């Protein structure tokens, strides 16, 4: 089953602490996961950043919001306990969500602190409350910016000459650690279109092996199996076993299946993947703003408690 949003986890969190015991956040999360009958696959689901599980993020934000509203308290670092206000919420039988928490002045003050000067969140349910955690909203915004930038990058690449595109491919591969210096890589590219190969680049700085390159600029087109098979055949002429085929378009299913069947190692990079790699390795893009998201370092405070 899908991992519930953080608001849907608020009531289960209160129920997990309803016996009045003080528990670690990890124990509360484990109890909630068991009550929700979440599978190992559900619990392994990651946020887009790949650095935290979706469930852990949502459960912790549920505990944070409940604490800010006074339904939970933290008697010690990392420990949670239900309050009288939390018990009242459980007994009321009402749905416990952000709308419910807005009746408490402590939570209203918390909301004013966290949303001061910020635009209205995009992940809202029908009553205007957030259905995505702040972490998820930030990551959703980041992914939206990347998607928009990817489209702009491909449009710009398509507007450039084929020769510029081949140079861009070399710049990218050098940034990824291939070919040694840009000067070495530039010399290696040499003759364009020689036997179906647009260039050759060193696999490493020592030049122990080489990688053949095919760069094909397509405006929404699809590279078929025949084209990829011809590229594979061209590797024979250079006694090469490795190749990278990069296009601004896409690859057909048959082309993708073909490279999985042959002995030679050929990597296919379509337009979407090309744009992602350009963003990740700083090719054709520049930083505008950098945000550093921090968390509490509990180890630092160990000696002071």
C-alpha angles and dihedrals in degrees: 000000000000116000107260117244116258094260091056088054095056096083094045089051091054090047091051089057097037093108090068095243121140111241140180116252090245091055091049090050091049092051091049092048091052093048091050090048092231115177126229087256091054091049092048093056109121134210114249090266089061091222101102137027117252093231095050091049094049095043092051093049089050089055091046094052093045090051093049089052092050097247090114132030133203108222090177137007112294093002127112134197132178119247132212088262089055092050090050090052090052093049093048092068090219125137109266109217139123091289090055092047092053090077090073119082092216091059093045089053090048091051092051091052095048098041100038110137093356127125119250112282118252098215099076134144126218095282092053098254125129117267093181123064117244088255091053092046090053092048092046089053091048092050091048090053091049092050092051092046091049090057091048091049094052091047090052093047091051090052091057128082123268089247091055090049092054089051090049090054090053091048089053095049091048090050088052090056103265128124102020110245125009088246092056091046092049092054090047094056093061116144116031120225095010107165094334092311120112095192149339125230133183115257091218140006092268093054093232090150137008134226121212118220132211116185117187121180111208129170099222093322129137126236110222133209094262092060093047091045090053089052090051089052091051090060089067091065090061096037086241124153099189134061142166120212112195125184137167088222130055138275124241120243089248091054092051092048091048096059088052092058102048127082095233117087110239122170117205117208116186127196096272093050091044091055091048092051091048090054094045094049098037100248113153093351136090133203116257103174133357122207122195112204111204135189132201113280100218092181090066092061098045094100094049099058 
